[in-house]
Amino acid sequence: MDLILFEVPPDEILITNVDNNWYGSFFLRTHCDTDSAGKFSCLTGNCDTGVESCDGASPHAPFTSLESFAITGNFSLSYGVDLQHGFNVPIMVYPEHGPATCRPAGCAEDINRLCPVHLQVKAPGGVVIGCKSDCDASGDPKACCDGEYGGRDKCQPSASASLFKRACPSAHTWKYDGWVSSCEGASFNIILCP
């Protein structure tokens, strides 16, 4: 998988093409900067590498991600917006020029405005810039569907997953949610902060 790293300034459009059989995820990071010593970091989605590239490191929650983005030889695409590790940026995926069965996916709601206090991540100055999941905030196996709670029959969505699902019905919000779309022969508009 090739690394795709880019910044999208407000009100700008980025057009990119990827090859068939590409698979990957986009992790959204916000409030990024390079300090006087040259160290790069972000207030949400930071991956502690000190540079813009995560170099394979996973970002820290909370972050919104575009997951399961897989293109096969017949140009069939699987895609889903994942809020399992919380939320920082609204994002929607809109198929274009495909069959009517291709459906939008994502989260257009600004969950930061709905986030319970104990899950909030704030910037200096107190503005809420992210909302953690119950799993990432507590590490509780029940909230994470791990250990004795592993398995669809043993786990239920946490309070945060239920909140995220009410706000964003077409997003994947917990381990066994299963909300992933597929579409063949379409191009896609991915809109941040719709």
C-alpha positions as CSV (number, residue, x, y, z in Angstrom):
1,M,0.0,0.0,0.0
2,D,1.3,3.4,-0.9
3,L,1.2,6.2,1.6
4,I,-1.1,9.0,0.7
5,L,-0.3,12.1,2.7
6,F,-1.9,15.5,2.0
7,E,-3.4,18.5,3.6
8,V,-6.7,19.9,2.3
9,P,-7.1,23.6,3.1
10,P,-10.6,24.9,3.7
11,D,-12.8,25.4,0.6
12,E,-10.2,23.6,-1.6
13,I,-10.7,20.5,-3.8
14,L,-8.1,17.7,-4.1
15,I,-8.4,15.2,-7.0
16,T,-6.5,12.0,-6.7
17,N,-6.4,8.7,-8.6
18,V,-5.5,5.3,-7.2
19,D,-4.7,2.0,-9.0
20,N,-6.9,-1.1,-9.2
21,N,-6.4,-3.5,-6.3
22,W,-5.5,-0.6,-3.9
23,Y,-6.5,-1.0,-0.3
24,G,-6.1,1.5,2.5
25,S,-7.5,3.8,5.1
26,F,-7.5,7.6,5.6
27,F,-7.1,8.8,9.1
28,L,-8.1,12.4,9.6
29,R,-5.9,14.6,11.8
30,T,-6.5,18.1,12.9
31,H,-4.7,21.1,14.5
32,C,-1.4,20.0,13.2
33,D,1.8,22.1,13.4
34,T,5.6,21.9,13.4
35,D,7.3,23.4,16.5
36,S,10.5,25.4,16.6
37,A,12.5,22.2,16.9
38,G,11.0,20.8,13.7
39,K,8.7,18.3,15.4
40,F,5.4,17.7,13.7
41,S,2.3,16.9,15.9
42,C,-1.5,17.1,15.8
43,L,-4.0,17.6,18.6
44,T,-6.3,14.9,17.2
45,G,-5.1,11.8,15.3
46,N,-1.4,12.3,16.3
47,C,0.8,9.3,15.8
48,D,3.9,10.4,17.7
49,T,6.4,10.1,14.9
50,G,7.5,13.7,15.0
51,V,7.1,14.0,11.2
52,E,4.0,14.3,8.9
53,S,4.1,10.6,8.0
54,C,2.8,8.1,10.5
55,D,5.3,5.6,9.1
56,G,2.9,2.7,9.9
57,A,2.1,3.9,13.5
58,S,-1.5,4.1,14.5
59,P,-2.9,7.5,15.4
60,H,-4.2,8.2,18.9
61,A,-7.9,8.5,19.4
62,P,-10.0,10.3,18.8
63,F,-10.0,10.3,15.0
64,T,-12.5,9.8,12.2
65,S,-11.3,7.4,9.5
66,L,-12.3,6.3,6.1
67,E,-11.9,2.6,6.2
68,S,-12.1,-0.5,4.0
69,F,-11.4,1.6,0.9
70,A,-10.7,-1.3,-1.4
71,I,-10.6,-1.1,-5.2
72,T,-10.7,-4.4,-7.1
73,G,-10.1,-5.2,-10.8
74,N,-13.7,-4.6,-11.8
75,F,-13.6,-1.2,-10.1
76,S,-15.8,-2.4,-7.3
77,L,-15.2,-0.3,-4.2
78,S,-15.9,-1.1,-0.5
79,Y,-15.9,1.8,1.8
80,G,-17.1,3.0,5.2
81,V,-16.5,5.8,7.6
82,D,-15.4,4.4,11.0
83,L,-16.1,6.1,14.3
84,Q,-14.9,3.2,16.5
85,H,-12.0,5.3,17.7
86,G,-14.1,8.4,18.2
87,F,-14.7,11.5,16.1
88,N,-12.8,14.6,15.1
89,V,-14.0,15.6,11.6
90,P,-17.3,15.2,9.8
91,I,-16.8,13.3,6.5
92,M,-19.2,12.0,3.8
93,V,-18.5,9.7,0.8
94,Y,-20.8,10.2,-2.2
95,P,-20.7,7.8,-5.1
96,E,-21.1,9.4,-8.5
97,H,-22.0,7.9,-11.9
98,G,-22.7,4.5,-10.5
99,P,-25.8,2.3,-10.2
100,A,-28.7,3.5,-8.0
101,T,-27.7,0.8,-5.4
102,C,-24.5,2.8,-4.5
103,R,-25.3,4.7,-1.4
104,P,-23.6,7.6,0.5
105,A,-21.7,6.7,3.7
106,G,-20.3,8.7,6.5
107,C,-21.0,11.3,9.2
108,A,-22.1,14.8,8.3
109,E,-23.0,15.7,11.9
110,D,-20.5,17.6,14.1
111,I,-20.4,15.1,17.0
112,N,-18.1,17.4,18.9
113,R,-21.1,19.5,19.7
114,L,-22.9,16.5,21.1
115,C,-20.0,14.9,23.0
116,P,-20.4,14.1,26.7
117,V,-18.0,16.0,28.9
118,H,-16.0,12.9,30.0
119,L,-15.3,12.0,26.3
120,Q,-14.3,15.5,25.1
121,V,-10.9,16.4,23.8
122,K,-10.2,20.1,23.9
123,A,-7.7,22.4,22.3
124,P,-5.9,25.0,24.4
125,G,-8.6,27.6,25.1
126,G,-11.3,25.0,25.8
127,V,-12.8,24.4,22.3
128,V,-13.9,20.7,21.9
129,I,-12.0,19.3,18.9
130,G,-12.6,15.6,19.3
131,C,-14.9,13.0,21.0
132,K,-13.4,9.8,22.3
133,S,-15.3,6.5,22.2
134,D,-16.1,4.8,25.5
135,C,-13.6,2.1,24.6
136,D,-10.7,4.4,24.0
137,A,-11.6,6.6,27.0
138,S,-11.9,3.7,29.5
139,G,-10.3,0.6,28.0
140,D,-13.2,-1.3,29.4
141,P,-13.4,-4.7,27.6
142,K,-17.2,-4.5,27.7
143,A,-17.1,-1.1,25.8
144,C,-14.4,-2.5,23.5
145,C,-16.1,-5.9,22.8
146,D,-12.9,-7.6,23.9
147,G,-12.1,-10.6,26.1
148,E,-15.2,-12.2,27.6
149,Y,-17.3,-9.7,25.6
150,G,-15.7,-10.7,22.3
151,G,-18.3,-11.9,19.8
152,R,-21.5,-10.4,18.3
153,D,-23.7,-12.4,20.7
154,K,-21.8,-11.1,23.8
155,C,-21.5,-7.4,23.1
156,Q,-23.8,-4.5,22.7
157,P,-22.9,-1.0,21.5
158,S,-21.6,1.3,24.2
159,A,-23.3,4.6,25.0
160,S,-20.9,6.5,22.8
161,A,-21.4,4.1,19.9
162,S,-25.2,4.6,20.3
163,L,-24.8,8.4,20.3
164,F,-22.6,8.2,17.2
165,K,-25.1,6.0,15.4
166,R,-28.0,8.2,16.2
167,A,-26.1,11.2,14.8
168,C,-24.6,9.4,11.9
169,P,-26.6,6.3,10.8
170,S,-24.4,5.5,7.8
171,A,-21.2,5.3,9.8
172,H,-19.5,2.3,11.4
173,T,-19.7,3.0,15.2
174,W,-18.7,-0.2,17.0
175,K,-16.9,-3.5,16.5
176,Y,-19.9,-5.5,15.3
177,D,-21.8,-2.7,13.5
178,G,-21.0,-4.0,10.1
179,W,-21.9,-0.9,8.2
180,V,-19.7,-1.0,5.0
181,S,-21.0,-0.1,1.5
182,S,-19.9,-1.4,-1.8
183,C,-20.3,0.1,-5.3
184,E,-19.2,-0.8,-8.8
185,G,-18.2,1.5,-11.6
186,A,-18.5,4.8,-9.8
187,S,-16.3,7.6,-8.9
188,F,-16.5,9.2,-5.4
189,N,-16.6,12.6,-3.9
190,I,-15.2,12.6,-0.3
191,I,-16.3,15.8,1.4
192,L,-14.8,16.9,4.7
193,C,-17.0,19.0,7.0
194,P,-20.0,18.8,4.7
